[in-house]
Amino acid sequence: MQIRFSSSFFCFHFCFQPSSVNTSSSKGFFYSSICVNHPTLCEIIYYLFSYFTFYDLAGSNVNTIIGPAIAGKDTTDQTGIDNYMVQELDGTKKEWGWWKQKLGANAILAVSLTVCKAGASVKNIPLYKHIANLAGNKKLVLPVPAFNVINGRSHAGNKLLCRYKSLLHEFMILPTGASTFMEAMKMGVEVYHNLKSLIKKKYGQDATNVGHEGGFAPNIQENKEGLELLKSAIAQAGYTGKVITLKPLICISFLG
């Protein structure tokens, strides 16, 4: 099945810059949207003053370079198309690998996702099975949704720090004890709302405001305090042993 590239459009927002790509084939119309993390204040100012340039460059890269170049290619050749976009169309490289500076990683990824969806449609299999086949994964495991429930300083405004003196971004919970995805969502939502009640009771109504990524931002002083809150919320929801907490060890921002 060959690709017929349709269009690309890029949206702007203070916290996110999603790039959206439309691709069509005889099997239908496929859409993907890629979103990056929230920018710094300097990046926000930059995008405010260069929005139209950003739009023209990013959209032009997809519409005039990537799209026409991959039109007519086999949608089931995911690896070939991805390598072609990264290594030949873009071609920028650092000592650690392919850089994607010329076309932009988000533009390339958005196109890659639409190709992946089209490839799954051609093979008449669900997207998750198509991705598993591409990865050579014979054993399929139920996806576990991850819930971002407590945000740290870089994404919030509290004093949550990690042990390496850098800013811890969030605590997450994983409903690993669920038997279905629907049950996992139910468990996550119930823990989230129980956590909100506990935070409101201990820190006040203002503490239930959420950070950039949807987690609560109570003014907790240390990591252990956040873990204890989650432990209590999980127990109060009745899911002890079925929901685990995840504390990211990689911290992005550093204190001056």
C-alpha positions as CSV (number, residue, x, y, z in Angstrom):
1,M,0.0,0.0,0.0
2,Q,1.5,3.3,-1.0
3,I,1.5,6.6,0.9
4,R,-0.4,9.6,-0.4
5,F,0.8,12.5,1.8
6,S,-2.0,14.9,2.6
7,S,-0.9,17.8,4.8
8,S,0.7,19.0,8.0
9,F,-0.3,21.7,10.4
10,F,1.4,23.0,13.5
11,C,-0.4,24.6,16.5
12,F,1.0,26.9,19.1
13,H,0.3,27.1,22.8
14,F,2.2,28.6,25.8
15,C,3.0,25.2,27.2
16,F,2.9,22.8,24.2
17,Q,3.7,22.9,20.5
18,P,1.9,19.9,19.0
19,S,2.7,19.0,15.4
20,S,-0.1,17.3,13.5
21,V,0.3,15.3,10.3
22,N,-2.4,13.9,8.0
23,T,-1.6,11.0,5.7
24,S,-3.9,9.1,3.4
25,S,-3.7,5.8,1.4
26,S,-6.3,3.7,-0.4
27,K,-7.0,2.2,3.1
28,G,-8.1,5.5,4.5
29,F,-7.1,8.7,6.3
30,F,-4.5,8.6,9.1
31,Y,-3.7,11.4,11.7
32,S,-1.0,11.8,14.3
33,S,-0.2,14.6,16.7
34,I,3.1,15.0,18.6
35,C,3.4,17.1,21.7
36,V,6.6,18.3,23.4
37,N,7.1,19.2,27.1
38,H,6.5,22.7,28.4
39,P,9.1,25.2,27.4
40,T,11.1,27.6,29.6
41,L,10.2,31.3,29.9
42,C,12.9,32.1,27.4
43,E,11.4,29.6,24.9
44,I,7.9,31.0,25.4
45,I,9.2,34.5,24.6
46,Y,11.1,33.2,21.6
47,Y,8.0,31.4,20.2
48,L,5.8,34.4,20.8
49,F,8.1,36.5,18.6
50,S,8.9,33.8,16.1
51,Y,5.6,31.9,15.9
52,F,5.0,32.5,12.2
53,T,8.6,31.6,11.4
54,F,8.2,28.4,13.5
55,Y,5.0,27.6,11.7
56,D,6.5,28.2,8.2
57,L,9.7,26.2,8.9
58,A,8.1,23.2,10.6
59,G,5.1,23.0,8.4
60,S,7.3,23.5,5.3
61,N,9.7,20.7,6.3
62,V,6.8,18.2,6.4
63,N,4.8,19.5,3.5
64,T,7.6,20.2,1.0
65,I,10.4,17.8,2.1
66,I,9.2,14.8,4.0
67,G,5.8,14.4,2.5
68,P,6.7,14.4,-1.2
69,A,9.8,12.2,-0.5
70,I,7.9,9.4,1.2
71,A,4.8,9.6,-1.1
72,G,4.5,6.3,-3.0
73,K,6.5,4.3,-0.4
74,D,5.2,1.0,1.1
75,T,3.5,1.8,4.4
76,T,4.4,-1.6,5.8
77,D,8.2,-0.7,5.5
78,Q,8.3,1.2,8.8
79,T,12.0,0.7,9.4
80,G,12.9,1.7,5.9
81,I,10.8,4.8,6.0
82,D,12.0,5.9,9.4
83,N,15.7,5.4,8.5
84,Y,15.1,7.2,5.2
85,M,13.7,10.3,7.0
86,V,16.3,10.3,9.8
87,Q,19.5,9.3,7.9
88,E,18.9,10.6,4.4
89,L,16.3,13.4,4.4
90,D,17.6,14.9,7.6
91,G,21.1,13.5,7.9
92,T,22.4,15.6,10.8
93,K,24.5,13.6,13.3
94,K,26.3,14.0,16.5
95,E,28.9,11.7,18.2
96,W,26.0,10.1,20.1
97,G,23.8,9.5,17.1
98,W,21.3,11.0,14.6
99,W,20.4,14.6,15.7
100,K,17.4,15.4,13.5
101,Q,18.3,19.1,13.6
102,K,17.4,19.9,10.0
103,L,13.8,18.6,9.9
104,G,13.0,18.4,13.6
105,A,12.4,15.3,15.7
106,N,8.7,16.1,16.2
107,A,8.0,16.5,12.5
108,I,9.7,13.2,11.7
109,L,7.9,11.4,14.6
110,A,4.5,12.7,13.5
111,V,5.0,11.4,10.0
112,S,6.4,8.1,11.4
113,L,3.2,7.6,13.5
114,T,0.9,8.1,10.5
115,V,2.9,5.7,8.5
116,C,2.6,3.2,11.4
117,K,-1.1,3.6,11.6
118,A,-1.4,3.1,7.8
119,G,0.7,0.0,7.9
120,A,-1.5,-1.6,10.6
121,S,-4.5,-0.8,8.5
122,V,-2.9,-2.5,5.4
123,K,-2.3,-5.6,7.4
124,N,-5.7,-5.5,8.9
125,I,-4.4,-5.8,12.5
126,P,-4.7,-3.5,15.5
127,L,-2.0,-0.9,15.9
128,Y,-0.6,-2.4,19.0
129,K,-0.1,-5.8,17.3
130,H,1.6,-4.0,14.3
131,I,4.0,-2.2,16.7
132,A,4.7,-5.5,18.5
133,N,5.5,-7.2,15.2
134,L,7.8,-4.4,14.2
135,A,9.6,-4.8,17.5
136,G,9.7,-8.6,17.2
137,N,7.7,-9.0,20.4
138,K,5.9,-12.3,20.4
139,K,4.6,-12.0,24.0
140,L,1.9,-9.3,24.3
141,V,1.3,-7.8,27.8
142,L,-1.6,-5.6,28.8
143,P,-0.5,-2.0,28.7
144,V,-0.5,-0.3,32.2
145,P,-1.6,3.3,32.3
146,A,0.6,5.6,34.3
147,F,-1.0,8.3,36.3
148,N,0.9,11.5,37.1
149,V,-0.5,12.4,40.5
150,I,2.1,14.6,42.3
151,N,4.2,17.3,40.5
152,G,7.5,18.6,41.7
153,R,8.9,22.1,41.6
154,S,9.8,22.4,38.0
155,H,6.3,21.5,37.0
156,A,4.5,22.9,40.0
157,G,5.8,25.4,42.6
158,N,6.5,23.3,45.7
159,K,9.7,22.3,47.5
160,L,9.8,18.7,46.3
161,L,13.5,17.8,45.7
162,C,15.3,14.7,44.7
163,R,18.4,13.4,46.5
164,Y,20.8,14.7,43.8
165,K,19.8,18.4,44.6
166,S,17.8,18.6,41.4
167,L,14.2,19.2,40.9
168,L,12.0,16.1,41.0
169,H,9.3,16.4,38.4
170,E,6.6,14.0,39.5
171,F,5.4,10.9,41.3
172,M,3.3,8.4,39.3
173,I,1.2,5.4,40.1
174,L,0.8,2.2,38.1
175,P,-2.3,-0.1,38.6
176,T,-0.3,-3.3,38.0
177,G,-2.9,-5.4,39.7
178,A,-5.7,-4.8,37.2
179,S,-7.0,-7.6,35.0
180,T,-8.3,-5.2,32.3
181,F,-7.3,-1.8,31.0
182,M,-10.7,-0.5,32.0
183,E,-10.2,-1.7,35.6
184,A,-6.7,-0.1,35.6
185,M,-8.2,3.2,34.6
186,K,-10.9,2.9,37.4
187,M,-8.2,2.1,40.0
188,G,-6.1,5.0,38.9
189,V,-8.9,7.5,39.0
190,E,-10.1,6.4,42.4
191,V,-6.6,6.7,43.9
192,Y,-6.3,10.1,42.3
193,H,-9.5,11.4,43.9
194,N,-8.6,9.8,47.3
195,L,-5.2,11.6,47.1
196,K,-7.0,14.9,46.4
197,S,-9.1,14.4,49.6
198,L,-6.0,13.6,51.7
199,I,-4.1,16.6,50.3
200,K,-7.0,19.0,51.0
201,K,-7.4,17.7,54.5
202,K,-3.7,18.0,55.3
203,Y,-2.6,21.0,53.3
204,G,-5.7,23.0,52.6
205,Q,-7.9,23.6,49.5
206,D,-5.2,25.6,47.6
207,A,-2.9,22.5,47.7
208,T,-5.3,20.6,45.4
209,N,-4.4,22.9,42.5
210,V,-2.6,20.9,39.7
211,G,0.8,21.4,38.0
212,H,1.6,21.6,34.3
213,E,1.1,17.8,33.8
214,G,-2.1,17.3,35.9
215,G,-0.6,16.1,39.2
216,F,-1.3,17.8,42.5
217,A,1.3,20.2,43.8
218,P,1.1,20.2,47.6
219,N,3.9,22.0,49.4
220,I,5.6,18.9,50.6
221,Q,9.1,19.2,51.9
222,E,10.7,15.8,50.9
223,N,10.2,12.8,48.8
224,K,9.2,10.5,51.6
225,E,6.3,12.8,52.4
226,G,4.9,12.4,48.9
227,L,5.3,8.6,49.0
228,E,3.4,8.4,52.3
229,L,0.6,10.4,50.8
230,L,0.4,8.0,47.9
231,K,0.5,5.0,50.2
232,S,-2.4,6.4,52.2
233,A,-4.4,7.2,49.1
234,I,-3.9,3.7,47.7
235,A,-4.9,2.1,51.0
236,Q,-8.0,4.4,51.3
237,A,-9.1,3.5,47.8
238,G,-8.8,-0.2,48.7
239,Y,-6.0,-1.1,46.3
240,T,-3.0,-1.9,48.5
241,G,-0.8,-4.3,46.6
242,K,-2.6,-3.6,43.3
243,V,-1.3,-0.1,42.7
244,I,2.4,0.7,42.9
245,T,4.1,4.1,43.1
246,L,6.8,5.2,40.7
247,K,9.3,8.0,41.6
248,P,11.4,9.1,38.7
249,L,15.1,9.1,39.5
250,I,16.1,11.2,36.5
251,C,15.7,14.8,37.4
252,I,15.9,17.4,34.6
253,S,16.4,20.8,36.2
254,F,19.2,21.7,38.6
255,L,19.4,24.2,41.4
256,G,21.6,27.2,40.9
